[in-house]
Amino acid sequence: MGVQVISGFPATTGDDYQLNTISVLRHACAVYPEVEVASRRDDGSIFRYTYLEAYQRVCRLANALEKLGVRPGDRVGVMDWNTYRHFELYMAVSGIGAVMLQMNPRLAPDDIAYVVGHSEARFIFVAESLLPVIEAVAPKVKTVEGFIVITDKAPGTVGTTLSPLSSYEELLGLEPPDYPWRMIDEKSAYSACYTSGTTGKPKGVYYSHRSVYLHTSALVMAFNICASDVLLQMVPMFHAQGWGFWLSGPMTGAKLVFSGRYTLDSTGGLVDLIVSEKATVTAGAPALFMPMLHYVRTMPQKPDFSGLRIASGATEPPLAMMREFYELCKAEFIHAYGATETSPVVTVNRLKPSLQSWPKEKQWENQKKQGLPVAGAEIRICNPDGTETVHDGQTVGEVLIRGPWIASSYYNDSRTADCFRDGYWVSGDAGTIDQHGYIKITDRVKDMIKSGGEWISSIDLENAIMAHPGVLEASVVGLPHPKWQERPVALVVLREQAKDKTTREDILEFIGSKFARWQLPDDVLFVDSIPKTSVGKFSKKTMREMYADFFKSKGLVTRDS
């Protein structure tokens, strides 16, 4: 049964006035025309313009899209890094009523081809540095009528096999800097993102203008974003609209900074960008922040990040990492939670005023939780029979979510029936809720380790291991065991200075006081790297496949329990 709606007394407000994404930029242009937008180029230099200049370019792009033949409802693919042009494409494509298809360059070629074909994209905009990715899939896509390379160069000077080909800047140069925006039905899709496809083909989530407008409003409230902020967009804009943070810039008049292209090996440039642009709000995953922290450790003079709010999601941020960032440079981490299907933010961990009297150590422990639901998101944690769990912070159930920016189906996908229940999205996450309303994700349901009939949280083990000073990364996976059904095994990447000095016994002794003996990993495997998904999460599916015969190859191995 879905959401039941009853009718009350008629209102006299302008409810026919539609919530549209382009109205956010039009607001910024009208009220904050002088505010700067900065974008880091591949060479490290910074491109700068204002909201007024951005708006004028978006108008030019809207005219160019219509001249290409893009119509309302058409899907337009975009594969780019975090750049001002990516921002312009989000605004212009959705502003004319079309759908901007977010294209993740980290997906496998077959999955990229599937996303393009399933969405029936008519045109693809692609950054020059990503041309090889699109060239590899171009022969497999039949709906695409043209390619536009995001570059300053003329089409004839760009080496590519893609055809027909246009140049982004050349298209804009031919058009006027104004456009007659029309009002779009707010329930129309503004953008689409496909899940990373860890199980089966990627699933399409199509976000409406209404949903992203309300999501951005909730984000602004949850993170106290205002016109005096400087918002650095580090989360890739090609996945779940970069968690929606960039749209908070024009909505509030905050300065907007785009991080450009980076890798996990070049995150020092992001730290430098926070310093040089005086960023006050940013977001990312622990996989990004861990190497950034390593860079900060090497700096002779530590930066002062007082006032910087860092939203951390994707996976639970290690408490040791959050504490060290604060101790070294006064950065505040704010744990958040969501998914592609939730736009994505649904919980944010801020300490309630009623809990300010807690000892500091207890406050730190509370930051490991995913947090409180933001206004508009409704969350239930349910037992297998559908009843809600008790709010004791201990009883584990499956997390179900609904709200105005939460998906209620996948696009043209039979898996919808399995993933949505009574108007709720069934997250596949296992979690608890405590008496104060804080939600804690204990694991993915499929990643919970069942050993001898008891459940073990891989996330809690991982974060305990990552608190070890010699550990760079750690992931724990349940592997088939002939006696206990599954047993946990830890994969650990050591810091360079800790290699040859840290042993399996060191790790187990370090975490031993935090867990019952039977919960501890049966083994610790030191590896050079841990497999990750296209969005930077640990790929436990890959790990389970790689080590499926781990215990079998050793014979019957049991831990004295």
C-alpha positions as CSV (number, residue, x, y, z in Angstrom):
1,M,0.0,0.0,0.0
2,G,1.4,3.4,-1.0
3,V,1.0,6.8,0.6
4,Q,-2.6,7.7,1.3
5,V,-3.6,11.3,0.5
6,I,-6.7,13.1,1.8
7,S,-8.0,16.5,0.7
8,G,-8.5,19.3,3.1
9,F,-9.7,22.9,2.7
10,P,-8.4,24.6,-0.5
11,A,-5.4,26.9,0.0
12,T,-5.0,30.3,-1.6
13,T,-1.2,30.1,-2.2
14,G,0.4,29.8,-5.6
15,D,0.9,26.1,-5.6
16,D,0.9,26.1,-9.4
17,Y,4.2,27.9,-9.3
18,Q,6.6,25.1,-10.1
19,L,9.9,24.3,-8.3
20,N,12.5,24.3,-11.1
21,T,16.3,24.0,-10.9
22,I,17.0,26.9,-13.2
23,S,15.1,29.2,-10.8
24,V,17.9,28.6,-8.2
25,L,20.5,30.0,-10.6
26,R,18.2,32.8,-11.7
27,H,17.9,33.7,-8.0
28,A,21.7,33.8,-7.6
29,C,22.1,36.0,-10.7
30,A,19.5,38.5,-9.5
31,V,20.6,38.7,-5.8
32,Y,24.2,37.6,-5.8
33,P,25.5,38.5,-9.3
34,E,28.9,39.5,-8.1
35,V,29.6,36.3,-6.1
36,E,32.5,34.3,-7.4
37,V,32.5,30.8,-8.9
38,A,36.0,29.2,-9.1
39,S,37.0,26.0,-10.9
40,R,40.4,24.3,-10.7
41,R,41.8,23.4,-14.1
42,D,43.9,20.2,-14.8
43,D,47.1,22.3,-14.6
44,G,46.2,23.6,-11.1
45,S,45.3,27.1,-12.2
46,I,41.9,28.5,-11.3
47,F,39.2,29.7,-13.7
48,R,37.0,32.4,-12.1
49,Y,33.8,34.1,-13.0
50,T,30.6,35.3,-11.2
51,Y,27.1,34.0,-10.9
52,L,26.0,36.6,-13.4
53,E,28.6,35.4,-16.0
54,A,27.7,31.8,-15.2
55,Y,24.0,32.6,-15.9
56,Q,24.8,34.2,-19.2
57,R,26.8,31.2,-20.3
58,V,23.9,28.9,-19.2
59,C,21.6,31.0,-21.4
60,R,24.0,30.5,-24.3
61,L,24.1,26.8,-23.7
62,A,20.3,26.5,-23.5
63,N,20.1,28.2,-26.9
64,A,22.8,25.8,-28.3
65,L,21.0,22.8,-27.0
66,E,17.8,23.7,-28.7
67,K,19.6,24.4,-31.9
68,L,21.1,20.9,-31.6
69,G,17.5,19.6,-31.5
70,V,17.3,18.8,-27.8
71,R,13.6,18.7,-26.7
72,P,11.9,18.6,-23.3
73,G,12.2,15.0,-21.9
74,D,15.2,14.1,-24.0
75,R,18.1,12.6,-22.1
76,V,21.5,14.2,-22.6
77,G,24.6,12.4,-21.2
78,V,27.4,14.3,-19.5
79,M,30.8,12.8,-18.6
80,D,33.0,15.4,-16.9
81,W,35.0,16.1,-13.8
82,N,33.9,18.7,-11.2
83,T,34.1,21.8,-13.3
84,Y,32.2,25.0,-14.0
85,R,31.1,23.5,-17.3
86,H,29.6,20.5,-15.6
87,F,27.7,23.0,-13.4
88,E,26.5,24.9,-16.6
89,L,25.3,21.6,-18.2
90,Y,23.2,20.7,-15.1
91,M,21.5,24.0,-15.2
92,A,21.0,24.4,-19.0
93,V,19.9,20.8,-19.8
94,S,17.4,20.7,-17.0
95,G,16.4,24.3,-17.6
96,I,15.0,23.5,-21.0
97,G,13.1,20.5,-19.7
98,A,15.5,17.8,-20.8
99,V,17.2,15.3,-18.5
100,M,20.9,15.4,-17.7
101,L,22.2,11.9,-17.5
102,Q,25.0,11.6,-15.0
103,M,27.7,9.4,-16.6
104,N,30.3,7.8,-14.2
105,P,33.6,7.2,-16.0
106,R,34.6,4.7,-13.4
107,L,31.9,2.2,-14.5
108,A,32.9,-0.7,-16.6
109,P,32.5,0.0,-20.4
110,D,29.6,-2.5,-20.7
111,D,27.8,-0.8,-17.8
112,I,28.4,2.7,-19.4
113,A,27.0,1.4,-22.7
114,Y,24.0,-0.1,-20.8
115,V,23.3,3.2,-19.1
116,V,23.4,5.1,-22.3
117,G,21.2,2.6,-24.1
118,H,18.7,2.1,-21.3
119,S,18.2,5.9,-20.9
120,E,18.1,6.4,-24.7
121,A,20.4,9.4,-24.5
122,R,20.4,11.4,-27.8
123,F,23.6,13.4,-27.2
124,I,26.7,13.0,-25.0
125,F,28.9,15.9,-23.7
126,V,32.4,14.6,-22.7
127,A,35.5,16.1,-21.3
128,E,38.5,15.9,-23.6
129,S,40.5,13.9,-21.1
130,L,37.6,11.3,-21.0
131,L,37.3,10.8,-24.8
132,P,38.9,7.3,-24.7
133,V,36.1,6.2,-22.3
134,I,33.3,7.3,-24.7
135,E,35.2,6.1,-27.8
136,A,35.3,2.6,-26.2
137,V,31.5,2.4,-25.9
138,A,30.4,4.5,-28.9
139,P,30.0,1.5,-31.2
140,K,27.7,-0.1,-28.7
141,V,25.2,2.8,-28.4
142,K,22.6,3.3,-31.0
143,T,20.5,6.2,-29.7
144,V,23.3,8.8,-29.7
145,E,23.1,11.3,-32.5
146,G,26.1,13.5,-31.7
147,F,29.0,14.1,-29.3
148,I,30.1,17.5,-27.9
149,V,33.6,17.6,-26.5
150,I,34.1,19.8,-23.5
151,T,37.2,21.8,-24.5
152,D,38.4,25.2,-25.7
153,K,39.6,23.6,-28.9
154,A,37.8,23.7,-32.3
155,P,36.4,20.3,-33.3
156,G,39.0,19.7,-36.1
157,T,41.9,20.0,-33.6
158,V,40.6,17.4,-31.2
159,G,41.9,13.9,-31.9
160,T,39.0,11.5,-31.6
161,T,37.1,8.9,-33.6
162,L,33.7,10.2,-32.3
163,S,31.4,11.6,-35.0
164,P,29.5,13.8,-35.5
165,L,31.5,16.0,-33.2
166,S,31.0,19.6,-31.9
167,S,33.0,21.8,-29.5
168,Y,31.4,23.1,-26.3
169,E,32.9,26.6,-26.5
170,E,32.3,27.0,-30.2
171,L,28.6,26.1,-29.6
172,L,28.3,28.7,-26.9
173,G,30.1,31.4,-28.9
174,L,27.3,31.3,-31.5
175,E,24.5,32.0,-29.1
176,P,23.1,35.1,-27.3
177,P,23.5,35.4,-23.5
178,D,19.7,35.4,-22.8
179,Y,17.0,32.8,-23.0
180,P,13.2,32.8,-22.5
181,W,12.9,30.2,-19.7
182,R,9.6,28.4,-19.5
183,M,8.1,26.9,-16.4
184,I,8.6,23.1,-16.2
185,D,6.3,20.7,-14.5
186,E,8.1,20.2,-11.2
187,K,7.4,16.4,-11.3
188,S,9.5,16.1,-14.6
189,A,12.9,14.5,-14.3
190,Y,15.8,17.0,-14.1
191,S,18.6,14.5,-14.0
192,A,19.2,10.8,-13.8
193,C,21.8,8.7,-12.0
194,Y,22.4,5.0,-12.4
195,T,23.5,2.9,-9.4
196,S,27.0,1.5,-9.6
197,G,25.7,-2.0,-10.5
198,T,27.4,-4.1,-7.8
199,T,24.6,-6.6,-8.3
200,G,23.3,-6.9,-11.8
201,K,23.0,-4.0,-14.3
202,P,22.9,-0.5,-13.0
203,K,19.4,0.8,-11.9
204,G,18.2,4.2,-13.1
205,V,17.0,6.8,-10.6
206,Y,15.4,9.8,-12.2
207,Y,15.2,12.8,-9.9
208,S,12.5,15.4,-10.4
209,H,12.9,19.2,-10.2
210,R,10.7,19.2,-7.1
211,S,12.7,16.5,-5.4
212,V,16.1,18.1,-5.9
213,Y,14.8,21.6,-5.0
214,L,13.5,20.2,-1.7
215,H,16.6,18.1,-1.1
216,T,18.8,21.2,-1.5
217,S,16.6,23.2,0.9
218,A,17.0,20.4,3.5
219,L,20.7,20.3,2.9
220,V,21.1,24.0,3.4
221,M,19.2,23.8,6.7
222,A,21.1,20.6,7.9
223,F,24.6,22.1,7.3
224,N,23.7,25.7,8.1
225,I,24.9,26.9,4.7
226,C,24.6,30.7,4.1
227,A,25.9,33.5,1.8
228,S,29.1,33.9,3.9
229,D,30.1,30.3,3.1
230,V,32.6,29.0,0.6
231,L,31.4,25.7,-0.7
232,L,34.1,23.3,-2.2
233,Q,32.6,20.6,-4.4
234,M,34.8,17.5,-4.0
235,V,32.2,14.7,-4.4
236,P,32.1,13.6,-8.0
237,M,29.2,15.4,-9.8
238,F,28.8,12.4,-12.0
239,H,27.2,10.4,-9.2
240,A,24.1,11.3,-7.1
241,Q,24.6,14.9,-8.3
242,G,27.7,15.2,-6.2
243,W,25.5,14.7,-3.1
244,G,23.7,18.0,-4.1
245,F,26.1,20.3,-2.4
246,W,27.0,22.5,-5.4
247,L,23.3,23.5,-5.8
248,S,23.4,24.9,-2.3
249,G,25.8,27.6,-3.6
250,P,23.4,29.5,-5.9
251,M,20.5,28.8,-3.6
252,T,22.2,30.7,-0.7
253,G,24.6,33.0,-2.6
254,A,27.6,31.1,-1.2
255,K,30.9,31.2,-3.2
256,L,31.2,28.0,-5.2
257,V,34.5,26.2,-5.8
258,F,34.9,23.2,-8.2
259,S,37.7,20.8,-7.4
260,G,38.4,19.8,-11.1
261,R,40.1,16.5,-11.8
262,Y,41.9,14.6,-9.0
263,T,42.9,11.1,-8.0
264,L,43.4,9.5,-4.6
265,D,47.1,10.0,-5.2
266,S,46.8,13.8,-5.7
267,T,44.6,14.8,-2.9
268,G,47.2,17.2,-1.6
269,G,45.9,19.6,-4.2
270,L,42.5,19.5,-2.5
271,V,44.0,20.4,0.9
272,D,45.8,23.3,-0.8
273,L,42.5,24.4,-2.5
274,I,40.7,24.4,0.9
275,V,43.4,26.7,2.2
276,S,43.7,29.0,-0.9
277,E,39.9,29.5,-1.4
278,K,39.1,29.6,2.3
279,A,36.5,26.8,2.0
280,T,34.0,26.5,4.9
281,V,31.9,23.6,3.6
282,T,32.8,20.5,1.7
283,A,31.9,16.8,1.5
284,G,33.4,13.5,0.5
285,A,34.1,9.8,1.5
286,P,36.6,8.5,3.9
287,A,38.5,7.0,1.0
288,L,39.2,10.6,0.0
289,F,39.9,12.0,3.4
290,M,42.4,9.4,4.5
291,P,45.0,10.4,1.9
292,M,44.2,14.1,2.6
293,L,45.0,13.5,6.2
294,H,48.3,11.8,5.3
295,Y,49.1,15.0,3.3
296,V,48.3,17.2,6.2
297,R,50.6,15.1,8.4
298,T,53.5,16.0,6.1
299,M,52.8,19.7,6.1
300,P,55.4,21.6,8.3
301,Q,52.8,24.1,9.3
302,K,49.3,22.6,9.8
303,P,46.5,24.6,8.2
304,D,43.8,26.1,10.4
305,F,40.5,24.7,9.3
306,S,38.5,26.3,12.1
307,G,34.9,26.8,10.8
308,L,35.3,24.2,8.1
309,R,32.4,21.7,8.1
310,I,33.2,18.4,6.3
311,A,30.3,16.1,5.5
312,S,31.5,12.5,5.4
313,G,29.5,9.7,3.9
314,A,29.6,6.6,1.6
315,T,31.1,4.6,4.4
316,E,31.4,5.3,8.2
317,P,34.3,7.7,8.8
318,P,36.8,6.2,11.2
319,L,36.7,7.9,14.5
320,A,40.5,8.1,14.6
321,M,40.5,10.0,11.3
322,M,37.9,12.5,12.5
323,R,39.7,13.1,15.8
324,E,43.1,13.5,14.1
325,F,41.7,16.0,11.6
326,Y,40.3,18.0,14.5
327,E,43.5,17.8,16.6
328,L,45.7,18.8,13.7
329,C,43.7,21.6,12.1
330,K,40.4,22.0,13.9
331,A,38.2,20.7,11.0
332,E,34.7,19.5,12.1
333,F,33.5,16.3,10.5
334,I,29.7,15.8,10.2
335,H,28.7,12.2,9.5
336,A,25.9,11.9,6.9
337,Y,24.1,9.0,5.2
338,G,22.2,8.4,2.0
339,A,22.3,6.6,-1.3
340,T,21.7,7.1,-5.0
341,E,18.0,6.4,-4.4
342,T,17.8,9.1,-1.7
343,S,19.2,12.1,-3.7
344,P,21.3,11.3,-1.4
345,V,21.1,12.9,2.1
346,V,18.7,11.5,4.6
347,T,20.5,11.7,8.0
348,V,23.1,14.2,9.4
349,N,24.9,13.8,12.7
350,R,24.8,17.0,14.7
351,L,24.9,16.9,18.4
352,K,21.5,17.9,19.9
353,P,21.6,20.8,22.3
354,S,20.0,18.5,24.9
355,L,23.1,16.3,24.8
356,Q,25.8,19.0,25.0
357,S,26.5,18.0,28.6
358,W,27.8,14.6,27.6
359,P,31.5,14.0,28.3
360,K,33.7,14.7,25.3
361,E,34.5,11.1,24.9
362,K,30.9,10.1,24.6
363,Q,30.3,12.9,22.1
364,W,33.1,11.5,19.9
365,E,31.6,8.0,20.1
366,N,28.2,9.4,19.0
367,Q,29.8,10.9,15.9
368,K,30.3,7.3,14.6
369,K,26.5,7.1,14.1
370,Q,24.9,8.2,10.8
371,G,22.8,10.7,12.6
372,L,19.3,12.1,12.8
373,P,16.8,12.1,9.9
374,V,16.7,15.5,8.1
375,A,13.4,17.3,7.9
376,G,11.4,15.6,5.2
377,A,13.0,12.2,5.3
378,E,11.0,9.4,7.1
379,I,12.9,6.4,8.2
380,R,11.7,3.1,9.7
381,I,14.0,0.3,10.9
382,C,12.1,-2.9,10.7
383,N,12.2,-6.5,11.8
384,P,11.8,-9.3,9.2
385,D,8.0,-9.3,9.9
386,G,7.7,-5.6,9.0
387,T,7.3,-4.4,12.6
388,E,9.5,-1.5,13.8
389,T,12.4,-2.3,16.1
390,V,12.7,-0.9,19.6
391,H,14.7,2.3,19.9
392,D,17.4,0.9,22.1
393,G,20.4,1.4,19.9
394,Q,21.0,-2.4,20.0
395,T,18.2,-4.1,18.1
396,V,19.2,-4.5,14.4
397,G,16.7,-4.2,11.6
398,E,16.5,-3.2,7.9
399,V,16.4,0.5,7.1
400,L,13.4,1.7,5.0
401,I,13.1,5.3,3.8
402,R,10.5,7.5,2.1
403,G,10.1,11.2,1.5
404,P,9.8,13.9,-1.2
405,W,13.3,13.3,-2.6
406,I,13.4,9.5,-2.1
407,A,13.0,7.3,-5.2
408,S,9.7,5.3,-5.4
409,S,10.7,3.2,-8.3
410,Y,13.5,2.5,-10.8
411,Y,13.1,3.6,-14.4
412,N,11.9,0.7,-16.6
413,D,13.3,-2.0,-14.3
414,S,11.6,-5.1,-13.0
415,R,13.7,-5.0,-9.8
416,T,11.4,-2.2,-8.6
417,A,9.1,-4.8,-7.1
418,D,11.8,-6.1,-4.8
419,C,13.3,-2.8,-3.7
420,F,10.2,-0.7,-2.8
421,R,7.6,-1.6,-0.2
422,D,4.5,0.3,0.9
423,G,5.9,3.6,-0.5
424,Y,9.3,3.0,1.2
425,W,12.7,2.3,-0.5
426,V,14.1,-0.8,1.0
427,S,17.7,0.2,1.5
428,G,19.4,-3.2,2.1
429,D,21.2,-1.5,5.1
430,A,21.0,-3.0,8.5
431,G,20.9,-0.5,11.4
432,T,19.7,0.5,14.8
433,I,18.0,3.6,16.3
434,D,18.7,4.8,19.8
435,Q,16.4,6.5,22.3
436,H,17.7,9.9,21.2
437,G,16.7,9.2,17.5
438,Y,20.3,8.6,16.2
439,I,20.5,6.0,13.5
440,K,23.6,3.7,13.2
441,I,24.2,1.6,10.1
442,T,25.7,-1.6,11.4
443,D,26.3,-3.1,7.9
444,R,24.8,-3.9,4.6
445,V,22.4,-6.7,5.2
446,K,24.3,-8.8,2.7
447,D,27.6,-7.9,4.4
448,M,26.6,-8.8,8.0
449,I,28.7,-11.8,9.0
450,K,26.7,-14.7,10.5
451,S,29.0,-16.8,12.6
452,G,27.6,-19.7,14.6
453,G,24.1,-18.1,14.5
454,E,25.3,-14.7,15.8
455,W,25.7,-11.5,13.8
456,I,29.1,-9.6,13.5
457,S,29.3,-6.1,12.1
458,S,32.1,-5.8,9.5
459,I,31.9,-1.9,9.8
460,D,32.6,-1.9,13.5
461,L,35.6,-4.2,13.0
462,E,36.9,-2.1,10.1
463,N,36.8,1.2,12.0
464,A,38.4,-0.3,15.1
465,I,41.3,-1.6,12.9
466,M,41.7,1.7,11.1
467,A,42.2,3.4,14.5
468,H,45.6,1.6,14.6
469,P,48.4,4.1,13.9
470,G,50.0,1.8,11.4
471,V,46.9,1.2,9.3
472,L,46.0,3.1,6.2
473,E,42.9,1.1,5.2
474,A,41.1,-1.9,6.4
475,S,38.1,-3.9,5.2
476,V,36.5,-7.0,6.9
477,V,34.5,-9.6,5.0
478,G,32.7,-12.8,6.0
479,L,34.1,-15.9,4.3
480,P,32.5,-19.3,4.1
481,H,33.6,-21.5,7.0
482,P,32.9,-25.3,7.3
483,K,31.9,-25.1,10.9
484,W,30.7,-21.6,11.8
485,Q,29.0,-20.8,8.4
486,E,31.0,-17.6,8.1
487,R,34.0,-16.1,9.8
488,P,35.5,-12.6,9.5
489,V,38.8,-12.0,7.8
490,A,40.4,-8.6,7.7
491,L,42.2,-7.1,4.6
492,V,44.7,-4.4,5.8
493,V,46.8,-1.9,3.9
494,L,49.6,-0.6,6.2
495,R,51.2,2.8,6.1
496,E,54.7,2.8,4.6
497,Q,56.5,3.4,7.9
498,A,54.5,0.5,9.5
499,K,55.3,-2.2,7.0
500,D,57.5,-5.0,8.3
501,K,56.8,-3.7,11.8
502,T,53.1,-4.5,12.2
503,T,51.9,-8.1,12.6
504,R,48.6,-9.9,12.6
505,E,48.9,-10.3,16.4
506,D,49.4,-6.5,16.8
507,I,46.1,-5.8,15.0
508,L,44.1,-8.4,16.9
509,E,45.6,-7.2,20.2
510,F,44.8,-3.6,19.4
511,I,41.1,-4.3,18.8
512,G,40.8,-7.2,21.3
513,S,39.3,-5.1,24.2
514,K,36.5,-3.8,22.0
515,F,35.0,-7.1,20.9
516,A,34.1,-10.5,22.3
517,R,36.8,-13.1,21.4
518,W,34.4,-14.9,18.9
519,Q,33.8,-11.6,17.0
520,L,37.5,-11.0,16.2
521,P,38.8,-11.8,12.7
522,D,40.1,-15.3,12.2
523,D,42.9,-13.8,10.2
524,V,44.5,-10.5,9.1
525,L,45.8,-10.4,5.5
526,F,48.2,-7.5,4.7
527,V,47.6,-6.4,1.1
528,D,48.9,-3.6,-1.2
529,S,45.3,-2.4,-2.0
530,I,41.7,-3.2,-1.3
531,P,39.2,-3.6,-4.2
532,K,36.8,-0.7,-4.5
533,T,33.6,0.0,-6.4
534,S,33.2,2.8,-9.0
535,V,32.1,5.2,-6.2
536,G,35.0,4.5,-3.8
537,K,33.4,2.0,-1.5
538,F,35.1,-1.3,-0.5
539,S,33.9,-3.9,-2.9
540,K,33.1,-6.8,-0.6
541,K,31.6,-8.7,-3.5
542,T,35.0,-8.7,-5.1
543,M,36.7,-9.7,-1.9
544,R,34.3,-12.6,-1.2
545,E,35.0,-13.9,-4.7
546,M,38.8,-13.5,-4.4
547,Y,38.9,-15.3,-1.0
548,A,36.0,-17.7,-1.4
549,D,38.1,-20.8,-0.7
550,F,40.2,-19.2,2.0
551,F,39.2,-21.6,4.8
552,K,38.7,-24.5,2.5
553,S,42.4,-24.2,1.4
554,K,43.5,-24.3,5.0
555,G,41.3,-27.3,6.0
556,L,38.9,-27.0,8.9
557,V,40.1,-24.0,10.9
558,T,38.2,-23.0,14.0
559,R,38.6,-20.4,16.6
560,D,38.4,-21.4,20.3
561,S,35.1,-19.8,21.3
